[in-house]
């Protein structure tokens, strides 16, 4: 093989390694960007879960107040004393409070799950970016070793 041809082969090896490294770096950057986007979506979902729970709890509170008023009016309309209905009204109050707590708990659970998905997406992006950097370095080192090997065979 002529020396010019050998030098061209070495140059092609070096350029190929550079292109491969650049591709790996770009792949890592794309993975990081996608993970950041997914993390933001998860964060938004977390906030929405909490806001929905607050809204639902307020709606449940309004419905509870109407229901308790209807219960009292029914007892009064039937000629009963509110003192006689005390146990039933107390049970109703407890059930409605448990329902409100369940709504709030569900919202907080949704918020925490969204937060965890956000952190996980960010971590996955960092891992993908790091792996791509490692692959880029490997491509450069492999290309350099191949070029050096080819260069050592030159006359």
Buried (B, 14 or more C-beta within 10 A) or exposed (E): EEEEEBEEBBEEBBEBBBEBBEBBBEBBBBBBEBBBEBBEBBBEBBBBBBEBBEEBBEEBBEEBEEEBEEBEEEBEEEEEEEEEBEEEBEEBEEEBEEBBEBBBEBBBEBBEBBBEBBEBBBEBBBBBBEBBBEBBEBBBEBBEEBBEEBEEEEE
